Amino acid sequence: TLQARPKKNPVLITLAVILGCAGIAAAAGGLWVKHTFYPSAITPVSLTAAEQAAFDNKLQTLNNPAAAEEANRTLVINEREVNAYLAQQDLGENVQVKFGEGNVSAAIIFQAPEDFPIFPNQKIRLRFTFGTSLSAEHKLSLKLDDLSLGGISLPNSWIGDIKGVDLVAENVESDPALQKFLAGIQSLDIHDGSLRLVLNK
């Protein structure tokens, strides 16, 4: 005769599932807290010799666009190049830039000052996302679209109502050098992973 299988206790199964989910949630919460409030340094980006040489040529063109040949008036600068440049400025462990469709985001690790509206004196990781464009009149727009903490978007009222505010308009108007630089750019487009510039003649 076949032995009857022991009946499964639905209460014990439910309890096991609940405890398992609670354990996963606690582990995920612990990782979130560590990632957000006890962040490890970002790994700085370094370019290969060939990549660095190519990037140096792009920087030379940006510094002297008038000397650029017709075929070299379109520059594509990628995330690796920007983040490697930040590393060369000793910022690579605290800042990481990403390019999206029409926007630039930056993960920043910093020690919040005493007067910071959230978590004063705490080391935290924030992500800023900016909408970026260059108008036909060569006016650069850099508007804060979002500021998030651990993937959670912070209310605009917490950060001084600066979402949607053009953060560079006043500086452009008062900086002749920046005006001259922008006048040398025909167009600016940002796509996933790269920034595309076309220089004026």
C-alpha positions in Angstrom: 0.0 0.0 0.0 1.1 3.5 -0.7 1.9 5.7 2.3 -0.1 8.8 2.6 1.9 12.0 2.0 2.0 14.3 5.0 -0.3 17.2 4.6 1.4 20.6 4.1 0.5 23.1 6.8 -0.7 26.3 5.0 0.0 28.4 8.1 3.7 27.3 8.2 4.0 27.9 4.5 2.5 31.4 4.7 4.7 32.2 7.7 7.9 31.0 5.8 7.0 33.2 2.8 6.4 36.2 5.0 9.6 35.7 6.9 11.5 35.2 3.6 10.0 38.4 2.1 10.8 40.3 5.3 14.4 39.1 5.1 14.8 40.2 1.5 13.2 43.5 2.3 15.6 44.0 5.3 18.6 43.1 3.2 17.5 45.4 0.4 16.9 48.2 2.9 20.3 47.7 4.5 21.9 47.9 1.0 19.9 51.1 0.3 21.0 52.7 3.5 24.7 51.8 2.9 24.6 52.9 -0.7 22.9 56.2 0.2 24.2 57.2 3.6 27.5 55.3 3.8 28.6 55.4 0.2 31.8 53.9 -1.0 34.0 56.0 -3.3 33.1 55.9 -7.0 35.7 54.1 -9.0 37.5 56.7 -11.1 37.6 56.3 -14.9 40.9 56.1 -16.7 41.4 56.1 -20.4 43.7 54.0 -22.5 46.6 55.8 -24.2 44.7 55.8 -27.5 41.5 57.1 -25.9 43.4 59.8 -24.1 45.0 61.0 -27.3 41.7 61.1 -29.0 40.2 63.1 -26.2 43.1 65.5 -26.1 42.5 66.2 -29.8 38.9 67.0 -29.0 39.9 69.4 -26.2 42.3 71.2 -28.5 39.6 71.7 -31.0 37.3 73.1 -28.3 40.0 75.4 -27.1 40.6 76.7 -30.7 37.6 76.0 -32.9 38.7 78.5 -35.5 41.6 76.3 -36.4 39.5 73.2 -36.8 39.2 71.7 -40.2 35.8 71.4 -41.9 35.8 67.6 -41.3 36.6 68.0 -37.6 33.8 70.4 -36.7 31.6 67.7 -35.2 32.8 66.5 -31.9 31.3 63.5 -30.0 32.4 63.4 -26.3 31.4 60.3 -24.4 30.8 59.6 -20.7 34.1 57.8 -20.3 36.0 60.9 -21.5 34.1 63.2 -19.2 34.4 61.0 -16.2 38.1 60.4 -16.9 38.5 64.2 -17.1 36.8 64.5 -13.7 39.2 61.9 -12.3 42.1 64.0 -13.6 40.7 66.9 -11.6 40.6 64.7 -8.4 36.8 64.5 -8.6 36.5 60.9 -9.9 35.8 59.3 -6.5 32.9 61.7 -5.7 31.3 62.6 -9.1 30.1 60.5 -11.9 28.3 61.9 -15.0 25.8 60.1 -17.3 24.3 61.3 -20.6 20.7 60.5 -21.3 18.3 61.7 -24.1 18.4 65.4 -23.8 19.7 65.4 -20.2 22.8 65.1 -18.1 22.8 63.4 -14.7 25.4 63.4 -12.0 25.8 61.1 -9.0 27.6 63.1 -6.3 28.9 62.0 -2.9 29.5 64.8 -0.5 29.4 65.8 3.2 26.2 67.7 3.7 26.8 71.1 5.4 25.1 72.0 8.7 22.5 74.2 6.9 21.6 71.5 4.3 17.8 71.0 4.3 18.1 67.2 4.6 20.5 65.1 6.7 22.9 67.9 7.7 26.5 66.8 8.5 25.8 63.4 6.9 27.8 61.9 4.0 25.2 61.2 1.3 24.9 60.2 -2.3 22.6 62.4 -4.4 21.7 62.3 -8.1 21.1 65.5 -10.0 19.4 65.4 -13.4 19.5 68.4 -15.7 17.6 69.1 -18.9 20.1 70.7 -21.3 19.7 72.5 -24.6 21.2 75.2 -26.8 18.7 77.6 -28.5 19.1 79.0 -32.0 20.3 82.2 -30.3 23.1 80.2 -28.7 21.6 80.5 -25.2 22.5 77.5 -23.1 19.7 76.2 -20.9 20.5 74.0 -17.9 17.4 73.3 -15.8 17.3 71.0 -12.8 14.7 68.3 -13.6 15.2 66.2 -10.5 17.2 65.7 -7.4 17.0 62.3 -5.9 18.3 60.6 -2.8 18.7 56.8 -3.1 16.4 56.8 -6.1 13.7 58.8 -4.3 12.8 62.1 -5.9 13.0 64.9 -3.3 10.1 67.4 -3.1 10.8 70.7 -4.8 10.0 72.6 -1.6 12.8 70.8 0.2 15.4 72.1 -2.2 14.4 75.7 -2.4 12.0 75.3 -5.4 14.9 75.2 -7.9 13.4 72.4 -10.1 12.7 73.9 -13.5 14.9 77.0 -12.9 17.5 77.8 -15.5 20.7 77.7 -13.5 23.0 79.2 -16.0 21.0 82.0 -17.7 22.3 84.8 -15.4 25.9 83.5 -15.5 25.9 83.5 -19.3 24.6 87.0 -19.5 27.4 88.2 -17.1 30.3 86.2 -18.5 31.7 87.4 -21.9 34.1 84.4 -22.1 31.2 82.0 -21.8 29.2 84.0 -24.4 32.1 83.8 -26.8 32.5 80.0 -26.2 28.8 79.4 -26.8 28.9 81.6 -30.0 31.3 79.1 -31.4 28.9 76.2 -31.1 26.4 75.6 -33.9 24.4 72.9 -32.2 24.5 70.7 -29.1 22.7 67.4 -28.7 22.8 64.9 -25.8 22.0 61.3 -26.3 22.5 58.1 -24.3 26.2 58.0 -23.5 27.4 60.9 -25.5 27.4 64.6 -26.1 27.5 65.8 -29.8 28.8 69.3 -30.6 28.9 71.0 -34.0 31.2 74.0 -34.1 30.6 77.2 -36.1 33.1 78.2 -38.9 
